[in-house]
Amino acid sequence: MATTAEKMAIGNLNLRFATDSADEMDVLAATLNKMVDAVSEKHTILSQKISDKTKEIELRTKELIILNKIANSIGRTFSHDDVLNLAMNEVMLMAGADAGWIYLRQSNSDEAKLYLKIHRGLPYSFLKELKEINLEEAAMGQPIMDRKHLLVQVSEINSKYRQFLEEMGIKTLCVMPIIYAENIIGVINLACKGENSFSNTHCIFGEALADELAVAIEYINAFQNERRSKQFIDKVIYQFPISTAVVDKDGTCVILNAACKKLFGIEDNQIVGKYNLFKDNVLEEQGYIPIINRVLKGESVDDMEIEYDMSKAQHIQIQGRPKKVKLKAFPIFDNNGSVINIVLMYEEITNVR
């Protein structure tokens, strides 16, 4: 009994005490065996709980890694498709879905139309007929604004979705709205061929992914709008008939339009990023730098008549001829009222008496 007890103490709970006789030692052995059975059962239950918790922690860790991927993708790409493809691949893998697709509303659109952006496992007939739907159709006719996800049995759907999904053998659908600032901007759809295939864990993860995706989409929308605005302004400045240059607050030239290049006979690569207004010795020698410095304080300077020969600017190397010009300079402010750029406008008066 002592030998058996020692083996049990080091973890071998499959052993039992021998009960070969009917004496008091046999009764003790039987009692101890019952105790070992109870301990072994508790140990098995505890081991299972530990295993389940370990798997849950591994799953949560994997989910956090995926969400972190989505968040990090914002800084690496400004494409909806890149972020949506990443999200679609990860959520389908986690949920074990047989098909998946994402609808998005067009940026800056108030209409309740959603457009199919990303899809996996869908037949051509689906893509053709359901590439554009309204929000009610995307929600299977049910309200989803106040719900994080919607589990739907295909047999209970009363829409044109049903025919396509049944042809694919889909039985269960999970619909997760993508909500930003209390507006539905898209919908994630996951489909499975099995009954009750989506667990609560899958749905909670899908909700978290939809929240992360909403931030990514709006960030990309804001960037694309900003870029379009900048491109438009750049075109306006570049095609503006008056000779115009834009420098940053440190004086470095950042934009030079076609009229200005023609006026001074220069190319972009000779001036942009190289010419510095406050290092221009030609302007300094004529005493204009202190005047232009006033622009940094928010003032505008009009009609300075100067004799200007850009070829004499010592910090750049270009060919040019002397020009007599009128120079106007005015500041551009940011949202906080700080000067971020100076606009210079030149009008040649060489041949004007």
FENVEN-V788853 format. One record per backbone hydrogen bond with DSSP energy under -0.5 kcal/mol. NH is the residue of the N-H (numbers start at 1). CO is the residue of the C=O. If there is no record, write none. Layout:
nh:NH co:CO
nh:NH co:CO
This chain:
nh:5 co:1
nh:6 co:2
nh:7 co:3
nh:8 co:4
nh:9 co:5
nh:10 co:6
nh:11 co:8
nh:12 co:7
nh:13 co:11
nh:15 co:12
nh:27 co:23
nh:28 co:24
nh:29 co:25
nh:30 co:26
nh:31 co:27
nh:32 co:28
nh:33 co:29
nh:34 co:30
nh:35 co:31
nh:36 co:32
nh:37 co:33
nh:38 co:34
nh:39 co:35
nh:40 co:36
nh:41 co:37
nh:42 co:38
nh:43 co:39
nh:44 co:40
nh:45 co:41
nh:46 co:42
nh:47 co:43
nh:48 co:44
nh:49 co:45
nh:50 co:46
nh:51 co:47
nh:52 co:48
nh:53 co:49
nh:54 co:50
nh:55 co:51
nh:56 co:52
nh:57 co:53
nh:58 co:54
nh:59 co:55
nh:60 co:56
nh:61 co:57
nh:62 co:58
nh:63 co:59
nh:64 co:60
nh:65 co:61
nh:66 co:62
nh:67 co:63
nh:68 co:64
nh:69 co:65
nh:70 co:66
nh:71 co:67
nh:72 co:68
nh:73 co:69
nh:74 co:70
nh:74 co:71
nh:75 co:72
nh:76 co:72
nh:77 co:73
nh:83 co:79
nh:84 co:80
nh:85 co:81
nh:86 co:82
nh:87 co:83
nh:88 co:84
nh:89 co:85
nh:90 co:86
nh:91 co:87
nh:92 co:88
nh:93 co:89
nh:94 co:90
nh:95 co:91
nh:96 co:92
nh:97 co:92
nh:98 co:191
nh:99 co:191
nh:100 co:120
nh:101 co:189
nh:102 co:118
nh:103 co:187
nh:104 co:115
nh:105 co:185
nh:109 co:106
nh:114 co:133
nh:115 co:104
nh:116 co:131
nh:117 co:102
nh:118 co:102
nh:120 co:100
nh:127 co:123
nh:128 co:124
nh:129 co:125
nh:130 co:126
nh:133 co:114
nh:135 co:112
nh:138 co:134
nh:139 co:135
nh:140 co:137
nh:141 co:136
nh:142 co:139
nh:147 co:144
nh:150 co:175
nh:152 co:150
nh:152 co:173
nh:154 co:152
nh:154 co:171
nh:156 co:153
nh:157 co:154
nh:162 co:159
nh:164 co:160
nh:165 co:161
nh:166 co:162
nh:167 co:163
nh:168 co:164
nh:169 co:166
nh:170 co:165
nh:171 co:192
nh:172 co:192
nh:173 co:152
nh:174 co:190
nh:175 co:150
nh:176 co:174
nh:176 co:188
nh:178 co:186
nh:179 co:177
nh:180 co:183
nh:183 co:180
nh:185 co:178
nh:185 co:183
nh:186 co:178
nh:187 co:103
nh:188 co:176
nh:189 co:101
nh:190 co:174
nh:191 co:99
nh:192 co:172
nh:197 co:194
nh:199 co:197
nh:203 co:199
nh:204 co:200
nh:205 co:201
nh:206 co:202
nh:207 co:203
nh:208 co:204
nh:209 co:205
nh:210 co:206
nh:211 co:207
nh:212 co:208
nh:213 co:209
nh:214 co:210
nh:215 co:211
nh:216 co:212
nh:217 co:213
nh:218 co:214
nh:219 co:215
nh:220 co:216
nh:221 co:217
nh:222 co:218
nh:223 co:219
nh:224 co:220
nh:225 co:221
nh:226 co:222
nh:227 co:223
nh:228 co:224
nh:229 co:225
nh:230 co:226
nh:231 co:227
nh:232 co:228
nh:233 co:229
nh:234 co:230
nh:235 co:231
nh:236 co:232
nh:237 co:233
nh:238 co:234
nh:239 co:235
nh:240 co:236
nh:240 co:237
nh:243 co:346
nh:245 co:344
nh:246 co:255
nh:247 co:342
nh:248 co:252
nh:249 co:340
nh:251 co:248
nh:253 co:275
nh:254 co:246
nh:255 co:246
nh:257 co:244
nh:258 co:238
nh:261 co:257
nh:262 co:258
nh:263 co:259
nh:264 co:260
nh:265 co:261
nh:266 co:261
nh:270 co:267
nh:271 co:267
nh:271 co:268
nh:272 co:268
nh:273 co:253
nh:274 co:271
nh:275 co:271
nh:277 co:251
nh:279 co:276
nh:280 co:277
nh:281 co:279
nh:284 co:280
nh:285 co:281
nh:286 co:282
nh:287 co:284
nh:288 co:283
nh:289 co:283
nh:292 co:288
nh:293 co:289
nh:294 co:290
nh:294 co:291
nh:295 co:292
nh:296 co:292
nh:296 co:293
nh:297 co:294
nh:298 co:295
nh:299 co:294
nh:301 co:329
nh:304 co:327
nh:305 co:303
nh:306 co:304
nh:306 co:325
nh:308 co:306
nh:308 co:323
nh:312 co:309
nh:313 co:310
nh:314 co:312
nh:316 co:313
nh:318 co:316
nh:323 co:308
nh:325 co:306
nh:325 co:323
nh:326 co:347
nh:327 co:304
nh:327 co:325
nh:328 co:345
nh:329 co:301
nh:330 co:343
nh:332 co:341
nh:334 co:338
nh:337 co:334
nh:340 co:332
nh:341 co:332
nh:342 co:247
nh:343 co:330
nh:344 co:245
nh:345 co:328
nh:346 co:243
nh:347 co:326
nh:349 co:324
nh:350 co:324
nh:352 co:349
nh:353 co:351
